[in-house]
Amino acid sequence: MYKNPAFHFNTDDIHKAYHFLKEQNVELVTEIQHGHWFNFKDHDGNRMMVCRC
């Protein structure tokens, strides 16, 4: 299990991506940070990142 994000996904709308994952009951590790990124955990508990591009 990774403590740092193992992979990141790009998005044009960080708020929409955050709220979508929250609605899907995905475990969110952070809130949106600096308006640009947030971390969540996959099914295996690895951290992943979503970044605004």
ModelCIF file with pLDDT and N, C-alpha, C, O atoms, coordinates in Angstrom:
data_MODEL
#
_entry.id   MODEL 
#
_entity.id                         1 
_entity.type                       polymer 
_entity.pdbx_number_of_molecules   1 
#
_entity_poly.entity_id                      1 
_entity_poly.type                           'polypeptide(L)' 
_entity_poly.nstd_linkage                   no 
_entity_poly.nstd_monomer                   no 
_entity_poly.pdbx_seq_one_letter_code       MYKNPAFHFNTDDIHKAYHFLKEQNVELVTEIQHGHWFNFKDHDGNRMMVCRC 
_entity_poly.pdbx_seq_one_letter_code_can   MYKNPAFHFNTDDIHKAYHFLKEQNVELVTEIQHGHWFNFKDHDGNRMMVCRC 
_entity_poly.pdbx_strand_id                 A 
#
loop_
_entity_poly_seq.entity_id 
_entity_poly_seq.num 
_entity_poly_seq.mon_id 
_entity_poly_seq.hetero 
1 1  MET n 
1 2  TYR n 
1 3  LYS n 
1 4  ASN n 
1 5  PRO n 
1 6  ALA n 
1 7  PHE n 
1 8  HIS n 
1 9  PHE n 
1 10 ASN n 
1 11 THR n 
1 12 ASP n 
1 13 ASP n 
1 14 ILE n 
1 15 HIS n 
1 16 LYS n 
1 17 ALA n 
1 18 TYR n 
1 19 HIS n 
1 20 PHE n 
1 21 LEU n 
1 22 LYS n 
1 23 GLU n 
1 24 GLN n 
1 25 ASN n 
1 26 VAL n 
1 27 GLU n 
1 28 LEU n 
1 29 VAL n 
1 30 THR n 
1 31 GLU n 
1 32 ILE n 
1 33 GLN n 
1 34 HIS n 
1 35 GLY n 
1 36 HIS n 
1 37 TRP n 
1 38 PHE n 
1 39 ASN n 
1 40 PHE n 
1 41 LYS n 
1 42 ASP n 
1 43 HIS n 
1 44 ASP n 
1 45 GLY n 
1 46 ASN n 
1 47 ARG n 
1 48 MET n 
1 49 MET n 
1 50 VAL n 
1 51 CYS n 
1 52 ARG n 
1 53 CYS n 
#
_struct_asym.id          A 
_struct_asym.entity_id   1 
#
loop_
_ma_qa_metric.id 
_ma_qa_metric.mode 
_ma_qa_metric.name 
_ma_qa_metric.software_group_id 
_ma_qa_metric.type 
1 global pLDDT . pLDDT 
2 local  pLDDT . pLDDT 
#
_ma_qa_metric_global.metric_id      1 
_ma_qa_metric_global.metric_value   94.40 
_ma_qa_metric_global.model_id       1 
_ma_qa_metric_global.ordinal_id     1 
#
loop_
_ma_qa_metric_local.label_asym_id 
_ma_qa_metric_local.label_comp_id 
_ma_qa_metric_local.label_seq_id 
_ma_qa_metric_local.metric_id 
_ma_qa_metric_local.metric_value 
_ma_qa_metric_local.model_id 
_ma_qa_metric_local.ordinal_id 
A MET 1  2 62.00 1 1  
A TYR 2  2 63.00 1 2  
A LYS 3  2 78.00 1 3  
A ASN 4  2 89.00 1 4  
A PRO 5  2 92.00 1 5  
A ALA 6  2 88.00 1 6  
A PHE 7  2 92.00 1 7  
A HIS 8  2 95.00 1 8  
A PHE 9  2 97.00 1 9  
A ASN 10 2 98.00 1 10 
A THR 11 2 98.00 1 11 
A ASP 12 2 97.00 1 12 
A ASP 13 2 98.00 1 13 
A ILE 14 2 98.00 1 14 
A HIS 15 2 98.00 1 15 
A LYS 16 2 98.00 1 16 
A ALA 17 2 98.00 1 17 
A TYR 18 2 98.00 1 18 
A HIS 19 2 98.00 1 19 
A PHE 20 2 98.00 1 20 
A LEU 21 2 98.00 1 21 
A LYS 22 2 98.00 1 22 
A GLU 23 2 98.00 1 23 
A GLN 24 2 97.00 1 24 
A ASN 25 2 97.00 1 25 
A VAL 26 2 97.00 1 26 
A GLU 27 2 97.00 1 27 
A LEU 28 2 98.00 1 28 
A VAL 29 2 96.00 1 29 
A THR 30 2 97.00 1 30 
A GLU 31 2 98.00 1 31 
A ILE 32 2 98.00 1 32 
A GLN 33 2 97.00 1 33 
A HIS 34 2 97.00 1 34 
A GLY 35 2 96.00 1 35 
A HIS 36 2 97.00 1 36 
A TRP 37 2 98.00 1 37 
A PHE 38 2 98.00 1 38 
A ASN 39 2 97.00 1 39 
A PHE 40 2 97.00 1 40 
A LYS 41 2 95.00 1 41 
A ASP 42 2 93.00 1 42 
A HIS 43 2 91.00 1 43 
A ASP 44 2 90.00 1 44 
A GLY 45 2 91.00 1 45 
A ASN 46 2 92.00 1 46 
A ARG 47 2 95.00 1 47 
A MET 48 2 96.00 1 48 
A MET 49 2 97.00 1 49 
A VAL 50 2 98.00 1 50 
A CYS 51 2 98.00 1 51 
A ARG 52 2 97.00 1 52 
A CYS 53 2 91.00 1 53 
#
loop_
_atom_site.group_PDB 
_atom_site.id 
_atom_site.type_symbol 
_atom_site.label_atom_id 
_atom_site.label_alt_id 
_atom_site.label_comp_id 
_atom_site.label_asym_id 
_atom_site.label_entity_id 
_atom_site.label_seq_id 
_atom_site.pdbx_PDB_ins_code 
_atom_site.Cartn_x 
_atom_site.Cartn_y 
_atom_site.Cartn_z 
_atom_site.occupancy 
_atom_site.B_iso_or_equiv 
_atom_site.pdbx_formal_charge 
_atom_site.auth_seq_id 
_atom_site.auth_comp_id 
_atom_site.auth_asym_id 
_atom_site.auth_atom_id 
_atom_site.pdbx_PDB_model_num 
ATOM 1   N N  . MET A 1 1  ? 0.848   -1.173 0.000   1.00 62.00 ? 1  MET A N  1 
ATOM 2   C CA . MET A 1 1  ? 0.000   0.000  0.000   1.00 62.00 ? 1  MET A CA 1 
ATOM 3   C C  . MET A 1 1  ? 0.897   1.240  0.000   1.00 62.00 ? 1  MET A C  1 
ATOM 4   O O  . MET A 1 1  ? 1.836   1.342  0.789   1.00 62.00 ? 1  MET A O  1 
ATOM 5   N N  . TYR A 1 2  ? 0.592   2.178  -0.896  1.00 63.00 ? 2  TYR A N  1 
ATOM 6   C CA . TYR A 1 2  ? 1.382   3.396  -1.023  1.00 63.00 ? 2  TYR A CA 1 
ATOM 7   C C  . TYR A 1 2  ? 0.877   4.478  -0.076  1.00 63.00 ? 2  TYR A C  1 
ATOM 8   O O  . TYR A 1 2  ? -0.331  4.635  0.103   1.00 63.00 ? 2  TYR A O  1 
ATOM 9   N N  . LYS A 1 3  ? 1.809   5.230  0.538   1.00 78.00 ? 3  LYS A N  1 
ATOM 10  C CA . LYS A 1 3  ? 1.428   6.382  1.350   1.00 78.00 ? 3  LYS A CA 1 
ATOM 11  C C  . LYS A 1 3  ? 1.343   7.631  0.485   1.00 78.00 ? 3  LYS A C  1 
ATOM 12  O O  . LYS A 1 3  ? 0.553   8.533  0.767   1.00 78.00 ? 3  LYS A O  1 
ATOM 13  N N  . ASN A 1 4  ? 2.155   7.687  -0.566  1.00 89.00 ? 4  ASN A N  1 
ATOM 14  C CA . ASN A 1 4  ? 2.100   8.778  -1.541  1.00 89.00 ? 4  ASN A CA 1 
ATOM 15  C C  . ASN A 1 4  ? 1.253   8.301  -2.718  1.00 89.00 ? 4  ASN A C  1 
ATOM 16  O O  . ASN A 1 4  ? 1.183   7.099  -2.973  1.00 89.00 ? 4  ASN A O  1 
ATOM 17  N N  . PRO A 1 5  ? 0.613   9.214  -3.436  1.00 92.00 ? 5  PRO A N  1 
ATOM 18  C CA . PRO A 1 5  ? -0.203  8.796  -4.571  1.00 92.00 ? 5  PRO A CA 1 
ATOM 19  C C  . PRO A 1 5  ? 0.593   7.957  -5.565  1.00 92.00 ? 5  PRO A C  1 
ATOM 20  O O  . PRO A 1 5  ? 1.690   8.333  -5.978  1.00 92.00 ? 5  PRO A O  1 
ATOM 21  N N  . ALA A 1 6  ? 0.027   6.824  -5.937  1.00 88.00 ? 6  ALA A N  1 
ATOM 22  C CA . ALA A 1 6  ? 0.672   5.919  -6.881  1.00 88.00 ? 6  ALA A CA 1 
ATOM 23  C C  . ALA A 1 6  ? 0.431   6.361  -8.323  1.00 88.00 ? 6  ALA A C  1 
ATOM 24  O O  . ALA A 1 6  ? 1.173   5.984  -9.229  1.00 88.00 ? 6  ALA A O  1 
ATOM 25  N N  . PHE A 1 7  ? -0.608  7.158  -8.523  1.00 92.00 ? 7  PHE A N  1 
ATOM 26  C CA . PHE A 1 7  ? -1.011  7.565  -9.867  1.00 92.00 ? 7  PHE A CA 1 
ATOM 27  C C  . PHE A 1 7  ? -1.868  8.807  -9.728  1.00 92.00 ? 7  PHE A C  1 
ATOM 28  O O  . PHE A 1 7  ? -2.462  9.033  -8.674  1.00 92.00 ? 7  PHE A O  1 
ATOM 29  N N  . HIS A 1 8  ? -1.941  9.620  -10.778 1.00 95.00 ? 8  HIS A N  1 
ATOM 30  C CA . HIS A 1 8  ? -2.875  10.752 -10.741 1.00 95.00 ? 8  HIS A CA 1 
ATOM 31  C C  . HIS A 1 8  ? -3.677  10.836 -12.026 1.00 95.00 ? 8  HIS A C  1 
ATOM 32  O O  . HIS A 1 8  ? -3.251  10.411 -13.100 1.00 95.00 ? 8  HIS A O  1 
ATOM 33  N N  . PHE A 1 9  ? -4.849  11.401 -11.861 1.00 97.00 ? 9  PHE A N  1 
ATOM 34  C CA . PHE A 1 9  ? -5.790  11.593 -12.955 1.00 97.00 ? 9  PHE A CA 1 
ATOM 35  C C  . PHE A 1 9  ? -5.963  13.089 -13.158 1.00 97.00 ? 9  PHE A C  1 
ATOM 36  O O  . PHE A 1 9  ? -6.053  13.839 -12.186 1.00 97.00 ? 9  PHE A O  1 
ATOM 37  N N  . ASN A 1 10 ? -6.012  13.531 -14.404 1.00 98.00 ? 10 ASN A N  1 
ATOM 38  C CA . ASN A 1 10 ? -6.228  14.944 -14.720 1.00 98.00 ? 10 ASN A CA 1 
ATOM 39  C C  . ASN A 1 10 ? -7.719  15.222 -14.859 1.00 98.00 ? 10 ASN A C  1 
ATOM 40  O O  . ASN A 1 10 ? -8.484  14.359 -15.290 1.00 98.00 ? 10 ASN A O  1 
ATOM 41  N N  . THR A 1 11 ? -8.119  16.426 -14.493 1.00 98.00 ? 11 THR A N  1 
ATOM 42  C CA . THR A 1 11 ? -9.502  16.863 -14.663 1.00 98.00 ? 11 THR A CA 1 
ATOM 43  C C  . THR A 1 11 ? -9.531  18.345 -15.012 1.00 98.00 ? 11 THR A C  1 
ATOM 44  O O  . THR A 1 11 ? -8.641  19.100 -14.619 1.00 98.00 ? 11 THR A O  1 
ATOM 45  N N  . ASP A 1 12 ? -10.539 18.750 -15.738 1.00 97.00 ? 12 ASP A N  1 
ATOM 46  C CA . ASP A 1 12 ? -10.754 20.169 -16.028 1.00 97.00 ? 12 ASP A CA 1 
ATOM 47  C C  . ASP A 1 12 ? -11.560 20.832 -14.919 1.00 97.00 ? 12 ASP A C  1 
ATOM 48  O O  . ASP A 1 12 ? -11.508 22.051 -14.760 1.00 97.00 ? 12 ASP A O  1 
ATOM 49  N N  . ASP A 1 13 ? -12.308 20.037 -14.148 1.00 98.00 ? 13 ASP A N  1 
ATOM 50  C CA . ASP A 1 13 ? -13.185 20.578 -13.110 1.00 98.00 ? 13 ASP A CA 1 
ATOM 51  C C  . ASP A 1 13 ? -12.943 19.821 -11.806 1.00 98.00 ? 13 ASP A C  1 
ATOM 52  O O  . ASP A 1 13 ? -13.555 18.781 -11.563 1.00 98.00 ? 13 ASP A O  1 
ATOM 53  N N  . ILE A 1 14 ? -12.053 20.347 -10.974 1.00 98.00 ? 14 ILE A N  1 
ATOM 54  C CA . ILE A 1 14 ? -11.649 19.673 -9.738  1.00 98.00 ? 14 ILE A CA 1 
ATOM 55  C C  . ILE A 1 14 ? -12.825 19.518 -8.774  1.00 98.00 ? 14 ILE A C  1 
ATOM 56  O O  . ILE A 1 14 ? -12.921 18.504 -8.083  1.00 98.00 ? 14 ILE A O  1 
ATOM 57  N N  . HIS A 1 15 ? -13.711 20.496 -8.716  1.00 98.00 ? 15 HIS A N  1 
ATOM 58  C CA . HIS A 1 15 ? -14.853 20.436 -7.799  1.00 98.00 ? 15 HIS A CA 1 
ATOM 59  C C  . HIS A 1 15 ? -15.857 19.359 -8.235  1.00 98.00 ? 15 HIS A C  1 
ATOM 60  O O  . HIS A 1 15 ? -16.395 18.631 -7.401  1.00 98.00 ? 15 HIS A O  1 
ATOM 61  N N  . LYS A 1 16 ? -16.097 19.269 -9.513  1.00 98.00 ? 16 LYS A N  1 
ATOM 62  C CA . LYS A 1 16 ? -17.014 18.242 -10.037 1.00 98.00 ? 16 LYS A CA 1 
ATOM 63  C C  . LYS A 1 16 ? -16.440 16.845 -9.779  1.00 98.00 ? 16 LYS A C  1 
ATOM 64  O O  . LYS A 1 16 ? -17.169 15.937 -9.381  1.00 98.00 ? 16 LYS A O  1 
ATOM 65  N N  . ALA A 1 17 ? -15.137 16.675 -10.005 1.00 98.00 ? 17 ALA A N  1 
ATOM 66  C CA . ALA A 1 17 ? -14.494 15.376 -9.768  1.00 98.00 ? 17 ALA A CA 1 
ATOM 67  C C  . ALA A 1 17 ? -14.566 15.000 -8.286  1.00 98.00 ? 17 ALA A C  1 
ATOM 68  O O  . ALA A 1 17 ? -14.859 13.853 -7.950  1.00 98.00 ? 17 ALA A O  1 
ATOM 69  N N  . TYR A 1 18 ? -14.300 15.958 -7.408  1.00 98.00 ? 18 TYR A N  1 
ATOM 70  C CA . TYR A 1 18 ? -14.340 15.719 -5.967  1.00 98.00 ? 18 TYR A CA 1 
ATOM 71  C C  . TYR A 1 18 ? -15.739 15.285 -5.529  1.00 98.00 ? 18 TYR A C  1 
ATOM 72  O O  . TYR A 1 18 ? -15.899 14.291 -4.821  1.00 98.00 ? 18 TYR A O  1 
ATOM 73  N N  . HIS A 1 19 ? -16.736 16.038 -5.955  1.00 98.00 ? 19 HIS A N  1 
ATOM 74  C CA . HIS A 1 19 ? -18.104 15.728 -5.541  1.00 98.00 ? 19 HIS A CA 1 
ATOM 75  C C  . HIS A 1 19 ? -18.601 14.420 -6.152  1.00 98.00 ? 19 HIS A C  1 
ATOM 76  O O  . HIS A 1 19 ? -19.376 13.704 -5.518  1.00 98.00 ? 19 HIS A O  1 
ATOM 77  N N  . PHE A 1 20 ? -18.169 14.097 -7.371  1.00 98.00 ? 20 PHE A N  1 
ATOM 78  C CA . PHE A 1 20 ? -18.537 12.819 -7.977  1.00 98.00 ? 20 PHE A CA 1 
ATOM 79  C C  . PHE A 1 20 ? -17.993 11.656 -7.152  1.00 98.00 ? 20 PHE A C  1 
ATOM 80  O O  . PHE A 1 20 ? -18.732 10.723 -6.838  1.00 98.00 ? 20 PHE A O  1 
ATOM 81  N N  . LEU A 1 21 ? -16.710 11.700 -6.797  1.00 98.00 ? 21 LEU A N  1 
ATOM 82  C CA . LEU A 1 21 ? -16.133 10.608 -6.009  1.00 98.00 ? 21 LEU A CA 1 
ATOM 83  C C  . LEU A 1 21 ? -16.767 10.531 -4.627  1.00 98.00 ? 21 LEU A C  1 
ATOM 84  O O  . LEU A 1 21 ? -16.973 9.439  -4.098  1.00 98.00 ? 21 LEU A O  1 
ATOM 85  N N  . LYS A 1 22 ? -17.078 11.679 -4.044  1.00 98.00 ? 22 LYS A N  1 
ATOM 86  C CA . LYS A 1 22 ? -17.736 11.703 -2.737  1.00 98.00 ? 22 LYS A CA 1 
ATOM 87  C C  . LYS A 1 22 ? -19.110 11.042 -2.813  1.00 98.00 ? 22 LYS A C  1 
ATOM 88  O O  . LYS A 1 22 ? -19.473 10.273 -1.924  1.00 98.00 ? 22 LYS A O  1 
ATOM 89  N N  . GLU A 1 23 ? -19.872 11.332 -3.859  1.00 98.00 ? 23 GLU A N  1 
ATOM 90  C CA . GLU A 1 23 ? -21.189 10.727 -4.058  1.00 98.00 ? 23 GLU A CA 1 
ATOM 91  C C  . GLU A 1 23 ? -21.107 9.219  -4.275  1.00 98.00 ? 23 GLU A C  1 
ATOM 92  O O  . GLU A 1 23 ? -22.052 8.490  -3.975  1.00 98.00 ? 23 GLU A O  1 
ATOM 93  N N  . GLN A 1 24 ? -19.959 8.751  -4.803  1.00 97.00 ? 24 GLN A N  1 
ATOM 94  C CA . GLN A 1 24 ? -19.762 7.319  -5.044  1.00 97.00 ? 24 GLN A CA 1 
ATOM 95  C C  . GLN A 1 24 ? -19.237 6.602  -3.807  1.00 97.00 ? 24 GLN A C  1 
ATOM 96  O O  . GLN A 1 24 ? -18.915 5.416  -3.865  1.00 97.00 ? 24 GLN A O  1 
ATOM 97  N N  . ASN A 1 25 ? -19.149 7.316  -2.691  1.00 97.00 ? 25 ASN A N  1 
ATOM 98  C CA . ASN A 1 25 ? -18.645 6.782  -1.417  1.00 97.00 ? 25 ASN A CA 1 
ATOM 99  C C  . ASN A 1 25 ? -17.199 6.315  -1.491  1.00 97.00 ? 25 ASN A C  1 
ATOM 100 O O  . ASN A 1 25 ? -16.803 5.379  -0.796  1.00 97.00 ? 25 ASN A O  1 
ATOM 101 N N  . VAL A 1 26 ? -16.414 6.971  -2.337  1.00 97.00 ? 26 VAL A N  1 
ATOM 102 C CA . VAL A 1 26 ? -14.976 6.711  -2.409  1.00 97.00 ? 26 VAL A CA 1 
ATOM 103 C C  . VAL A 1 26 ? -14.347 7.358  -1.177  1.00 97.00 ? 26 VAL A C  1 
ATOM 104 O O  . VAL A 1 26 ? -14.757 8.444  -0.768  1.00 97.00 ? 26 VAL A O  1 
ATOM 105 N N  . GLU A 1 27 ? -13.350 6.693  -0.581  1.00 97.00 ? 27 GLU A N  1 
ATOM 106 C CA . GLU A 1 27 ? -12.678 7.252  0.598   1.00 97.00 ? 27 GLU A CA 1 
ATOM 107 C C  . GLU A 1 27 ? -11.766 8.395  0.169   1.00 97.00 ? 27 GLU A C  1 
ATOM 108 O O  . GLU A 1 27 ? -10.739 8.174  -0.472  1.00 97.00 ? 27 GLU A O  1 
ATOM 109 N N  . LEU A 1 28 ? -12.147 9.609  0.525   1.00 98.00 ? 28 LEU A N  1 
ATOM 110 C CA . LEU A 1 28 ? -11.355 10.790 0.215   1.00 98.00 ? 28 LEU A CA 1 
ATOM 111 C C  . LEU A 1 28 ? -10.365 11.020 1.345   1.00 98.00 ? 28 LEU A C  1 
ATOM 112 O O  . LEU A 1 28 ? -10.745 11.067 2.515   1.00 98.00 ? 28 LEU A O  1 
ATOM 113 N N  . VAL A 1 29 ? -9.093  11.161 0.989   1.00 96.00 ? 29 VAL A N  1 
ATOM 114 C CA . VAL A 1 29 ? -8.026  11.326 1.977   1.00 96.00 ? 29 VAL A CA 1 
ATOM 115 C C  . VAL A 1 29 ? -7.830  12.800 2.325   1.00 96.00 ? 29 VAL A C  1 
ATOM 116 O O  . VAL A 1 29 ? -7.526  13.135 3.470   1.00 96.00 ? 29 VAL A O  1 
ATOM 117 N N  . THR A 1 30 ? -8.003  13.671 1.349   1.00 97.00 ? 30 THR A N  1 
ATOM 118 C CA . THR A 1 30 ? -7.844  15.108 1.572   1.00 97.00 ? 30 THR A CA 1 
ATOM 119 C C  . THR A 1 30 ? -9.038  15.845 0.988   1.00 97.00 ? 30 THR A C  1 
ATOM 120 O O  . THR A 1 30 ? -9.786  15.306 0.172   1.00 97.00 ? 30 THR A O  1 
ATOM 121 N N  . GLU A 1 31 ? -9.198  17.069 1.416   1.00 98.00 ? 31 GLU A N  1 
ATOM 122 C CA . GLU A 1 31 ? -10.099 18.019 0.758   1.00 98.00 ? 31 GLU A CA 1 
ATOM 123 C C  . GLU A 1 31 ? -9.349  18.503 -0.487  1.00 98.00 ? 31 GLU A C  1 
ATOM 124 O O  . GLU A 1 31 ? -8.205  18.108 -0.711  1.00 98.00 ? 31 GLU A O  1 
ATOM 125 N N  . ILE A 1 32 ? -9.977  19.343 -1.288  1.00 98.00 ? 32 ILE A N  1 
ATOM 126 C CA . ILE A 1 32 ? -9.283  19.958 -2.419  1.00 98.00 ? 32 ILE A CA 1 
ATOM 127 C C  . ILE A 1 32 ? -8.225  20.900 -1.852  1.00 98.00 ? 32 ILE A C  1 
ATOM 128 O O  . ILE A 1 32 ? -8.531  21.777 -1.045  1.00 98.00 ? 32 ILE A O  1 
ATOM 129 N N  . GLN A 1 33 ? -6.993  20.713 -2.277  1.00 97.00 ? 33 GLN A N  1 
ATOM 130 C CA . GLN A 1 33 ? -5.859  21.478 -1.765  1.00 97.00 ? 33 GLN A CA 1 
ATOM 131 C C  . GLN A 1 33 ? -5.447  22.557 -2.768  1.00 97.00 ? 33 GLN A C  1 
ATOM 132 O O  . GLN A 1 33 ? -5.182  22.267 -3.935  1.00 97.00 ? 33 GLN A O  1 
ATOM 133 N N  . HIS A 1 34 ? -5.398  23.801 -2.296  1.00 97.00 ? 34 HIS A N  1 
ATOM 134 C CA . HIS A 1 34 ? -4.938  24.937 -3.105  1.00 97.00 ? 34 HIS A CA 1 
ATOM 135 C C  . HIS A 1 34 ? -5.717  25.073 -4.410  1.00 97.00 ? 34 HIS A C  1 
ATOM 136 O O  . HIS A 1 34 ? -5.223  25.662 -5.372  1.00 97.00 ? 34 HIS A O  1 
ATOM 137 N N  . GLY A 1 35 ? -6.943  24.524 -4.444  1.00 96.00 ? 35 GLY A N  1 
ATOM 138 C CA . GLY A 1 35 ? -7.778  24.604 -5.636  1.00 96.00 ? 35 GLY A CA 1 
ATOM 139 C C  . GLY A 1 35 ? -7.294  23.756 -6.792  1.00 96.00 ? 35 GLY A C  1 
ATOM 140 O O  . GLY A 1 35 ? -7.789  23.897 -7.911  1.00 96.00 ? 35 GLY A O  1 
ATOM 141 N N  . HIS A 1 36 ? -6.320  22.863 -6.542  1.00 97.00 ? 36 HIS A N  1 
ATOM 142 C CA . HIS A 1 36 ? -5.686  22.149 -7.650  1.00 97.00 ? 36 HIS A CA 1 
ATOM 143 C C  . HIS A 1 36 ? -5.695  20.626 -7.557  1.00 97.00 ? 36 HIS A C  1 
ATOM 144 O O  . HIS A 1 36 ? -5.640  19.964 -8.593  1.00 97.00 ? 36 HIS A O  1 
ATOM 145 N N  . TRP A 1 37 ? -5.763  20.046 -6.366  1.00 98.00 ? 37 TRP A N  1 
ATOM 146 C CA . TRP A 1 37 ? -5.644  18.589 -6.276  1.00 98.00 ? 37 TRP A CA 1 
ATOM 147 C C  . TRP A 1 37 ? -6.285  18.056 -5.003  1.00 98.00 ? 37 TRP A C  1 
ATOM 148 O O  . TRP A 1 37 ? -6.515  18.789 -4.040  1.00 98.00 ? 37 TRP A O  1 
ATOM 149 N N  . PHE A 1 38 ? -6.572  16.737 -5.029  1.00 98.00 ? 38 PHE A N  1 
ATOM 150 C CA . PHE A 1 38 ? -7.006  16.023 -3.832  1.00 98.00 ? 38 PHE A CA 1 
ATOM 151 C C  . PHE A 1 38 ? -6.612  14.554 -3.973  1.00 98.00 ? 38 PHE A C  1 
ATOM 152 O O  . PHE A 1 38 ? -6.360  14.071 -5.077  1.00 98.00 ? 38 PHE A O  1 
ATOM 153 N N  . ASN A 1 39 ? -6.564  13.859 -2.851  1.00 97.00 ? 39 ASN A N  1 
ATOM 154 C CA . ASN A 1 39 ? -6.206  12.441 -2.829  1.00 97.00 ? 39 ASN A CA 1 
ATOM 155 C C  . ASN A 1 39 ? -7.388  11.605 -2.382  1.00 97.00 ? 39 ASN A C  1 
ATOM 156 O O  . ASN A 1 39 ? -8.233  12.056 -1.609  1.00 97.00 ? 39 ASN A O  1 
ATOM 157 N N  . PHE A 1 40 ? -7.432  10.382 -2.881  1.00 97.00 ? 40 PHE A N  1 
ATOM 158 C CA . PHE A 1 40 ? -8.436  9.416  -2.475  1.00 97.00 ? 40 PHE A CA 1 
ATOM 159 C C  . PHE A 1 40 ? -7.787  8.040  -2.456  1.00 97.00 ? 40 PHE A C  1 
ATOM 160 O O  . PHE A 1 40 ? -6.661  7.878  -2.926  1.00 97.00 ? 40 PHE A O  1 
ATOM 161 N N  . LYS A 1 41 ? -8.489  7.046  -1.914  1.00 95.00 ? 41 LYS A N  1 
ATOM 162 C CA . LYS A 1 41 ? -7.962  5.683  -1.873  1.00 95.00 ? 41 LYS A CA 1 
ATOM 163 C C  . LYS A 1 41 ? -8.720  4.796  -2.852  1.00 95.00 ? 41 LYS A C  1 
ATOM 164 O O  . LYS A 1 41 ? -9.938  4.902  -2.993  1.00 95.00 ? 41 LYS A O  1 
ATOM 165 N N  . ASP A 1 42 ? -7.975  3.913  -3.529  1.00 93.00 ? 42 ASP A N  1 
ATOM 166 C CA . ASP A 1 42 ? -8.612  2.935  -4.402  1.00 93.00 ? 42 ASP A CA 1 
ATOM 167 C C  . ASP A 1 42 ? -9.106  1.761  -3.557  1.00 93.00 ? 42 ASP A C  1 
ATOM 168 O O  . ASP A 1 42 ? -8.991  1.785  -2.332  1.00 93.00 ? 42 ASP A O  1 
ATOM 169 N N  . HIS A 1 43 ? -9.654  0.735  -4.209  1.00 91.00 ? 43 HIS A N  1 
ATOM 170 C CA . HIS A 1 43 ? -10.221 -0.415 -3.490  1.00 91.00 ? 43 HIS A CA 1 
ATOM 171 C C  . HIS A 1 43 ? -9.188  -1.197 -2.686  1.00 91.00 ? 43 HIS A C  1 
ATOM 172 O O  . HIS A 1 43 ? -9.542  -1.898 -1.738  1.00 91.00 ? 43 HIS A O  1 
ATOM 173 N N  . ASP A 1 44 ? -7.913  -1.082 -3.058  1.00 90.00 ? 44 ASP A N  1 
ATOM 174 C CA . ASP A 1 44 ? -6.845  -1.781 -2.335  1.00 90.00 ? 44 ASP A CA 1 
ATOM 175 C C  . ASP A 1 44 ? -6.214  -0.908 -1.252  1.00 90.00 ? 44 ASP A C  1 
ATOM 176 O O  . ASP A 1 44 ? -5.291  -1.343 -0.563  1.00 90.00 ? 44 ASP A O  1 
ATOM 177 N N  . GLY A 1 45 ? -6.705  0.312  -1.102  1.00 91.00 ? 45 GLY A N  1 
ATOM 178 C CA . GLY A 1 45 ? -6.176  1.210  -0.090  1.00 91.00 ? 45 GLY A CA 1 
ATOM 179 C C  . GLY A 1 45 ? -5.011  2.055  -0.553  1.00 91.00 ? 45 GLY A C  1 
ATOM 180 O O  . GLY A 1 45 ? -4.420  2.777  0.250   1.00 91.00 ? 45 GLY A O  1 
ATOM 181 N N  . ASN A 1 46 ? -4.662  1.985  -1.838  1.00 92.00 ? 46 ASN A N  1 
ATOM 182 C CA . ASN A 1 46 ? -3.588  2.820  -2.380  1.00 92.00 ? 46 ASN A CA 1 
ATOM 183 C C  . ASN A 1 46 ? -4.101  4.241  -2.610  1.00 92.00 ? 46 ASN A C  1 
ATOM 184 O O  . ASN A 1 46 ? -5.244  4.443  -3.021  1.00 92.00 ? 46 ASN A O  1 
ATOM 185 N N  . ARG A 1 47 ? -3.238  5.217  -2.340  1.00 95.00 ? 47 ARG A N  1 
ATOM 186 C CA . ARG A 1 47 ? -3.616  6.608  -2.579  1.00 95.00 ? 47 ARG A CA 1 
ATOM 187 C C  . ARG A 1 47 ? -3.488  6.945  -4.059  1.00 95.00 ? 47 ARG A C  1 
ATOM 188 O O  . ARG A 1 47 ? -2.530  6.560  -4.730  1.00 95.00 ? 47 ARG A O  1 
ATOM 189 N N  . MET A 1 48 ? -4.475  7.667  -4.536  1.00 96.00 ? 48 MET A N  1 
ATOM 190 C CA . MET A 1 48 ? -4.496  8.182  -5.886  1.00 96.00 ? 48 MET A CA 1 
ATOM 191 C C  . MET A 1 48 ? -4.736  9.682  -5.793  1.00 96.00 ? 48 MET A C  1 
ATOM 192 O O  . MET A 1 48 ? -5.219  10.178 -4.775  1.00 96.00 ? 48 MET A O  1 
ATOM 193 N N  . MET A 1 49 ? -4.403  10.393 -6.845  1.00 97.00 ? 49 MET A N  1 
ATOM 194 C CA . MET A 1 49 ? -4.539  11.851 -6.837  1.00 97.00 ? 49 MET A CA 1 
ATOM 195 C C  . MET A 1 49 ? -5.333  12.290 -8.062  1.00 97.00 ? 49 MET A C  1 
ATOM 196 O O  . MET A 1 49 ? -5.208  11.705 -9.137  1.00 97.00 ? 49 MET A O  1 
ATOM 197 N N  . VAL A 1 50 ? -6.149  13.326 -7.889  1.00 98.00 ? 50 VAL A N  1 
ATOM 198 C CA . VAL A 1 50 ? -6.807  13.986 -9.000  1.00 98.00 ? 50 VAL A CA 1 
ATOM 199 C C  . VAL A 1 50 ? -6.260  15.396 -9.038  1.00 98.00 ? 50 VAL A C  1 
ATOM 200 O O  . VAL A 1 50 ? -6.244  16.088 -8.020  1.00 98.00 ? 50 VAL A O  1 
ATOM 201 N N  . CYS A 1 51 ? -5.807  15.832 -10.218 1.00 98.00 ? 51 CYS A N  1 
ATOM 202 C CA . CYS A 1 51 ? -5.201  17.156 -10.396 1.00 98.00 ? 51 CYS A CA 1 
ATOM 203 C C  . CYS A 1 51 ? -5.957  17.950 -11.452 1.00 98.00 ? 51 CYS A C  1 
ATOM 204 O O  . CYS A 1 51 ? -6.347  17.421 -12.492 1.00 98.00 ? 51 CYS A O  1 
ATOM 205 N N  . ARG A 1 52 ? -6.152  19.220 -11.162 1.00 97.00 ? 52 ARG A N  1 
ATOM 206 C CA . ARG A 1 52 ? -6.729  20.109 -12.163 1.00 97.00 ? 52 ARG A CA 1 
ATOM 207 C C  . ARG A 1 52 ? -5.666  20.422 -13.206 1.00 97.00 ? 52 ARG A C  1 
ATOM 208 O O  . ARG A 1 52 ? -4.550  20.810 -12.861 1.00 97.00 ? 52 ARG A O  1 
ATOM 209 N N  . CYS A 1 53 ? -6.008  20.256 -14.478 1.00 91.00 ? 53 CYS A N  1 
ATOM 210 C CA . CYS A 1 53 ? -5.012  20.539 -15.523 1.00 91.00 ? 53 CYS A CA 1 
ATOM 211 C C  . CYS A 1 53 ? -5.221  21.893 -16.133 1.00 91.00 ? 53 CYS A C  1 
ATOM 212 O O  . CYS A 1 53 ? -4.473  22.289 -17.026 1.00 91.00 ? 53 CYS A O  1 
#
